[in-house]
């Protein structure tokens, strides 16, 4: 839940933050790029550290950084300081995804792991539905710092919860995982694994579509289309609701269909969503519905793809699940950060550039599924 709270409550406030810091929405959007960059870099450390020292100490460490960086960002007097502290918040934020996957891999494998990952994302997506609505009201009625203060409070409360209630699962810490020779050997083994590569890239392209939407949809819908921040919060929540429903259905399908079949359906839905958004943009339909409706379809597909491509990427590495989780998250994070940074140069007066990019990302995910994951699955059979 660190992710939804870390950026979903922030996004409706982007225009207000720009006014409060006397800057542009494009520059404030760069803080979203930096949080995903920090997210990607942080993933490289959390997994190996948790393999060595256990999950719980690392979880508490990242929660502390998360709360402190959010507080510092709220005290920013210029956009550069905001961007700086949001980077460190991203470093901490990445730990939630990496360590939840590692803890799940400690306990489960194969299709059961895919189901558990869907269950985890289902719980997180409940927050993704509620938080944007709260963000919309926050942007309308409270100072721009309020969303960051809320993040700090949330981080502090979760820290207390984990400190007293979480039971360590990785009780046999591997002492040699942080030795450079072992670490680089593990990294080389994981990153050269074809299955790992295909699952990571397929999931990364789909996830990049969501990150692109997070980066610039508020600028387009609020600034160019004249929608209030409060209304945008409800629209954002509608998209998040599609993800929530998708994770719930995906969790149920995990006991009936293979992991790869669920990924295939998710990629198809992503293509349909991206194609629909691009078609509406080409027809010059300048309404929020032309963005929100197709994005809902895309996100519904992402709910099938994301947990199952993570499970597929981790499956070959039961002994180094933390490191594998870090690396697949790093790949996805770097892809998302690159797309988010590129989006800061887009024109925000219509949705054409965003729609074209989401369409291309959906196509790339389909290519890596069809000629990567599916071909490897057939070869093994």
PEKAPE-V194950 format. One record per backbone hydrogen bond with DSSP energy under -0.5 kcal/mol. NH is the residue of the N-H (numbers start at 0). CO is the residue of the C=O. Records with the same first field share a line. If there is no record, write none. Layout:
NH = CO / CO
This chain:
4 = 0
5 = 1
6 = 2
7 = 2 / 3
8 = 3
10 = 6
11 = 7
12 = 9
13 = 10
16 = 12
17 = 13
18 = 14
19 = 15
20 = 16
21 = 18
22 = 17
27 = 23
28 = 24
29 = 25
30 = 26 / 27
31 = 27 / 28
32 = 28
33 = 29
34 = 30
35 = 31
36 = 32
37 = 33
38 = 34
39 = 35
40 = 36
41 = 37
42 = 38
43 = 39 / 40
44 = 41
45 = 41
46 = 42
48 = 44
49 = 45
50 = 46
51 = 47
52 = 48
53 = 49
57 = 53
58 = 54
59 = 55
60 = 56
61 = 57
62 = 58
63 = 59
64 = 60
65 = 61
66 = 62
67 = 63
68 = 64
69 = 65
70 = 66
71 = 67
72 = 68
73 = 69
74 = 70
75 = 72
81 = 77
82 = 78
83 = 79
84 = 80
85 = 81
86 = 82
87 = 83
88 = 84
89 = 85
90 = 86
91 = 87
92 = 88
93 = 89
94 = 91
95 = 91 / 92
96 = 92
97 = 93
98 = 94
99 = 95
100 = 96
101 = 97
102 = 98
103 = 99
104 = 100
105 = 101
106 = 102 / 103
107 = 103
111 = 108
112 = 108 / 109
113 = 109
114 = 110
115 = 111
116 = 112
117 = 113
118 = 114
119 = 115
120 = 116
121 = 117
122 = 118
123 = 119
124 = 120
125 = 121 / 122
126 = 122
127 = 123
128 = 124 / 125
129 = 125
130 = 126
131 = 127
132 = 128
133 = 129
134 = 130
135 = 131
136 = 132
137 = 133
138 = 134
139 = 135
140 = 136
141 = 137
145 = 142
146 = 143
147 = 144
148 = 144
149 = 145
150 = 146
151 = 147
152 = 148
153 = 149
154 = 150
155 = 151
156 = 152
157 = 153
158 = 154
159 = 155
160 = 156
161 = 157
162 = 158
163 = 159
164 = 160
165 = 161
167 = 165
170 = 168
173 = 50
174 = 172
176 = 173
178 = 175
182 = 178
183 = 179
184 = 180
185 = 181
186 = 182
187 = 183
188 = 184
189 = 185
190 = 186
191 = 187
192 = 189
193 = 191
196 = 192
197 = 193
198 = 194
199 = 195
200 = 196
201 = 197
202 = 198
203 = 199
204 = 200
205 = 201
206 = 202
207 = 203
208 = 204 / 205
209 = 205
210 = 206
211 = 207
212 = 208
213 = 209
214 = 210
215 = 211
216 = 212
219 = 215
220 = 216
221 = 217
222 = 217 / 218
223 = 218 / 219
224 = 219
226 = 220
231 = 227
232 = 228
233 = 229
234 = 230
235 = 231
236 = 232
237 = 233
238 = 234
239 = 235
240 = 236
241 = 237
242 = 238
243 = 239
244 = 240
245 = 241
246 = 242
247 = 243
248 = 244
249 = 245
250 = 246
251 = 247
252 = 248
253 = 249
254 = 251
255 = 252
256 = 252
261 = 257
262 = 258
263 = 259
264 = 260
265 = 261
266 = 262
267 = 263
268 = 264
269 = 265
270 = 266
271 = 267
272 = 268
273 = 269
274 = 270
275 = 271
276 = 272
277 = 273
278 = 274
279 = 275
280 = 276
281 = 277
282 = 278
283 = 280
284 = 279
285 = 283
286 = 284
289 = 286
290 = 287
291 = 287
292 = 288
294 = 290
295 = 291
296 = 292
297 = 293
298 = 294
299 = 295
300 = 296
301 = 297
302 = 298
303 = 299 / 300
304 = 300
305 = 301
307 = 303
308 = 304
309 = 305
310 = 306
311 = 307
312 = 308
313 = 309
314 = 310
316 = 313
320 = 317
323 = 319
324 = 320
325 = 321
326 = 322
327 = 323
328 = 324
329 = 325
330 = 326
331 = 327
332 = 328
333 = 329
334 = 330
335 = 331
336 = 332
337 = 333
338 = 334
339 = 335
340 = 336
341 = 337
342 = 338
343 = 339 / 340
344 = 341
345 = 342
354 = 350
355 = 351
356 = 352
357 = 353
358 = 354
359 = 355
360 = 356
361 = 357
362 = 358
363 = 359
364 = 360
365 = 361
366 = 362
367 = 363
368 = 364
369 = 365
370 = 366
371 = 367
372 = 367
373 = 368
375 = 371
376 = 372
377 = 373
378 = 374
379 = 375
380 = 376
